[in-house]
Amino acid sequence: MDNNKTILASASYEKQKYYINNDFYDLPQQIKNEIKTICVIMAERLRCVFIMRFHDDGEIYFETVDDNDPNFDNIGAELDIRELYREKEELLSSLKLWYLVFKQNRTDLI
Protein backbone atom coordinates (compact mmCIF):
# COMPACT_ATOMS: atom_id res chain seq x y z
CA MET A 1 0.00 0.00 0.00
CA ASP A 2 1.24 3.46 -0.89
CA ASN A 3 2.06 5.58 2.17
CA ASN A 4 0.01 8.58 1.02
CA LYS A 5 -3.14 6.56 0.34
CA THR A 6 -5.43 5.06 2.96
CA ILE A 7 -8.13 2.49 2.26
CA LEU A 8 -11.49 3.56 3.62
CA ALA A 9 -13.52 0.54 2.50
CA SER A 10 -13.77 -2.11 -0.20
CA ALA A 11 -16.05 -4.84 -1.49
CA SER A 12 -15.40 -7.89 -3.63
CA TYR A 13 -17.90 -9.18 -6.17
CA GLU A 14 -16.22 -12.56 -6.51
CA LYS A 15 -15.76 -13.21 -2.78
CA GLN A 16 -18.98 -11.45 -1.70
CA LYS A 17 -17.07 -9.69 1.09
CA TYR A 18 -17.05 -6.15 2.45
CA TYR A 19 -14.31 -4.46 4.47
CA ILE A 20 -14.12 -1.13 6.30
CA ASN A 21 -10.81 0.04 7.72
CA ASN A 22 -10.80 -0.12 11.55
CA ASP A 23 -9.45 3.45 11.61
CA PHE A 24 -12.85 4.65 10.40
CA TYR A 25 -15.17 2.91 12.85
CA ASP A 26 -15.78 6.28 14.51
CA LEU A 27 -17.70 7.49 11.45
CA PRO A 28 -21.44 7.85 12.09
CA GLN A 29 -23.31 4.60 11.41
CA GLN A 30 -25.46 6.17 8.68
CA ILE A 31 -22.32 7.23 6.78
CA LYS A 32 -20.74 3.78 7.21
CA ASN A 33 -23.95 2.25 5.84
CA GLU A 34 -23.84 4.53 2.81
CA ILE A 35 -20.18 3.71 2.19
CA LYS A 36 -20.98 0.00 2.40
CA THR A 37 -23.88 0.40 -0.02
CA ILE A 38 -21.67 2.27 -2.50
CA CYS A 39 -18.90 -0.33 -2.34
CA VAL A 40 -21.18 -3.36 -2.58
CA ILE A 41 -23.34 -1.98 -5.41
CA MET A 42 -20.33 -0.84 -7.43
CA ALA A 43 -18.53 -4.17 -6.92
CA GLU A 44 -21.62 -6.03 -8.11
CA ARG A 45 -22.34 -3.68 -10.99
CA LEU A 46 -18.75 -3.71 -12.24
CA ARG A 47 -18.00 -7.33 -11.27
CA CYS A 48 -14.77 -6.40 -9.51
CA VAL A 49 -13.15 -5.44 -6.24
CA PHE A 50 -14.21 -1.84 -5.60
CA ILE A 51 -12.04 0.25 -3.26
CA MET A 52 -12.58 3.68 -1.71
CA ARG A 53 -9.36 5.43 -0.65
CA PHE A 54 -8.23 8.71 0.82
CA HIS A 55 -5.21 10.62 -0.43
CA ASP A 56 -3.34 12.51 2.31
CA ASP A 57 -4.98 15.72 1.06
CA GLY A 58 -8.38 14.22 1.92
CA GLU A 59 -9.50 13.62 -1.65
CA ILE A 60 -11.41 10.38 -2.04
CA TYR A 61 -10.84 8.27 -5.07
CA PHE A 62 -12.21 4.99 -6.28
CA GLU A 63 -10.20 2.07 -7.55
CA THR A 64 -11.26 -1.13 -9.28
CA VAL A 65 -9.46 -4.45 -9.45
CA ASP A 66 -10.98 -6.76 -12.03
CA ASP A 67 -10.22 -10.18 -10.42
CA ASN A 68 -9.31 -11.44 -13.92
CA ASP A 69 -12.99 -11.41 -14.90
CA PRO A 70 -13.28 -11.48 -18.69
CA ASN A 71 -16.56 -9.56 -18.41
CA PHE A 72 -14.92 -6.57 -16.69
CA ASP A 73 -15.44 -3.40 -18.74
CA ASN A 74 -12.77 -0.76 -18.06
CA ILE A 75 -14.56 1.93 -20.07
CA GLY A 76 -17.93 1.23 -18.46
CA ALA A 77 -16.28 1.22 -15.04
CA GLU A 78 -14.79 4.69 -15.64
CA LEU A 79 -18.18 6.03 -16.71
CA ASP A 80 -19.90 4.53 -13.65
CA ILE A 81 -17.23 5.98 -11.35
CA ARG A 82 -17.59 9.46 -12.88
CA GLU A 83 -21.34 9.25 -12.34
CA LEU A 84 -20.76 8.14 -8.75
CA TYR A 85 -18.54 11.19 -8.12
CA ARG A 86 -21.36 13.44 -9.37
CA GLU A 87 -24.13 11.68 -7.46
CA LYS A 88 -22.23 11.52 -4.16
CA GLU A 89 -20.49 14.90 -4.32
CA GLU A 90 -21.94 16.10 -1.00
CA LEU A 91 -21.03 12.88 0.84
CA LEU A 92 -17.50 12.89 -0.59
CA SER A 93 -16.97 16.55 0.37
CA SER A 94 -18.15 15.83 3.91
CA LEU A 95 -15.91 12.77 4.19
CA LYS A 96 -12.95 14.80 2.96
CA LEU A 97 -13.49 17.45 5.63
CA TRP A 98 -14.03 14.82 8.33
CA TYR A 99 -10.83 13.00 7.30
CA LEU A 100 -8.74 16.17 7.30
CA VAL A 101 -10.03 17.38 10.67
CA PHE A 102 -10.26 14.11 12.60
CA LYS A 103 -7.59 11.93 10.97
CA GLN A 104 -5.06 14.48 9.74
CA ASN A 105 -5.60 16.92 12.66
CA ARG A 106 -6.16 19.85 10.31
CA THR A 107 -8.05 21.91 12.88
CA ASP A 108 -7.28 25.05 10.87
CA LEU A 109 -10.18 23.97 8.62
CA ILE A 110 -12.78 24.40 11.36
C-alpha positions as CSV (number, residue, x, y, z in Angstrom):
1,M,0.0,0.0,0.0
2,D,1.2,3.5,-0.9
3,N,2.1,5.6,2.2
4,N,0.0,8.6,1.0
5,K,-3.1,6.6,0.3
6,T,-5.4,5.1,3.0
7,I,-8.1,2.5,2.3
8,L,-11.5,3.6,3.6
9,A,-13.5,0.5,2.5
10,S,-13.8,-2.1,-0.2
11,A,-16.1,-4.8,-1.5
12,S,-15.4,-7.9,-3.6
13,Y,-17.9,-9.2,-6.2
14,E,-16.2,-12.6,-6.5
15,K,-15.8,-13.2,-2.8
16,Q,-19.0,-11.5,-1.7
17,K,-17.1,-9.7,1.1
18,Y,-17.1,-6.2,2.4
19,Y,-14.3,-4.5,4.5
20,I,-14.1,-1.1,6.3
21,N,-10.8,0.0,7.7
22,N,-10.8,-0.1,11.5
23,D,-9.4,3.5,11.6
24,F,-12.8,4.7,10.4
25,Y,-15.2,2.9,12.9
26,D,-15.8,6.3,14.5
27,L,-17.7,7.5,11.5
28,P,-21.4,7.9,12.1
29,Q,-23.3,4.6,11.4
30,Q,-25.5,6.2,8.7
31,I,-22.3,7.2,6.8
32,K,-20.7,3.8,7.2
33,N,-23.9,2.2,5.8
34,E,-23.8,4.5,2.8
35,I,-20.2,3.7,2.2
36,K,-21.0,0.0,2.4
37,T,-23.9,0.4,0.0
38,I,-21.7,2.3,-2.5
39,C,-18.9,-0.3,-2.3
40,V,-21.2,-3.4,-2.6
41,I,-23.3,-2.0,-5.4
42,M,-20.3,-0.8,-7.4
43,A,-18.5,-4.2,-6.9
44,E,-21.6,-6.0,-8.1
45,R,-22.3,-3.7,-11.0
46,L,-18.8,-3.7,-12.2
47,R,-18.0,-7.3,-11.3
48,C,-14.8,-6.4,-9.5
49,V,-13.2,-5.4,-6.2
50,F,-14.2,-1.8,-5.6
51,I,-12.0,0.2,-3.3
52,M,-12.6,3.7,-1.7
53,R,-9.4,5.4,-0.6
54,F,-8.2,8.7,0.8
55,H,-5.2,10.6,-0.4
56,D,-3.3,12.5,2.3
57,D,-5.0,15.7,1.1
58,G,-8.4,14.2,1.9
59,E,-9.5,13.6,-1.7
60,I,-11.4,10.4,-2.0
61,Y,-10.8,8.3,-5.1
62,F,-12.2,5.0,-6.3
63,E,-10.2,2.1,-7.5
64,T,-11.3,-1.1,-9.3
65,V,-9.5,-4.5,-9.5
66,D,-11.0,-6.8,-12.0
67,D,-10.2,-10.2,-10.4
68,N,-9.3,-11.4,-13.9
69,D,-13.0,-11.4,-14.9
70,P,-13.3,-11.5,-18.7
71,N,-16.6,-9.6,-18.4
72,F,-14.9,-6.6,-16.7
73,D,-15.4,-3.4,-18.7
74,N,-12.8,-0.8,-18.1
75,I,-14.6,1.9,-20.1
76,G,-17.9,1.2,-18.5
77,A,-16.3,1.2,-15.0
78,E,-14.8,4.7,-15.6
79,L,-18.2,6.0,-16.7
80,D,-19.9,4.5,-13.7
81,I,-17.2,6.0,-11.4
82,R,-17.6,9.5,-12.9
83,E,-21.3,9.2,-12.3
84,L,-20.8,8.1,-8.7
85,Y,-18.5,11.2,-8.1
86,R,-21.4,13.4,-9.4
87,E,-24.1,11.7,-7.5
88,K,-22.2,11.5,-4.2
89,E,-20.5,14.9,-4.3
90,E,-21.9,16.1,-1.0
91,L,-21.0,12.9,0.8
92,L,-17.5,12.9,-0.6
93,S,-17.0,16.5,0.4
94,S,-18.1,15.8,3.9
95,L,-15.9,12.8,4.2
96,K,-12.9,14.8,3.0
97,L,-13.5,17.5,5.6
98,W,-14.0,14.8,8.3
99,Y,-10.8,13.0,7.3
100,L,-8.7,16.2,7.3
101,V,-10.0,17.4,10.7
102,F,-10.3,14.1,12.6
103,K,-7.6,11.9,11.0
104,Q,-5.1,14.5,9.7
105,N,-5.6,16.9,12.7
106,R,-6.2,19.8,10.3
107,T,-8.0,21.9,12.9
108,D,-7.3,25.1,10.9
109,L,-10.2,24.0,8.6
110,I,-12.8,24.4,11.4
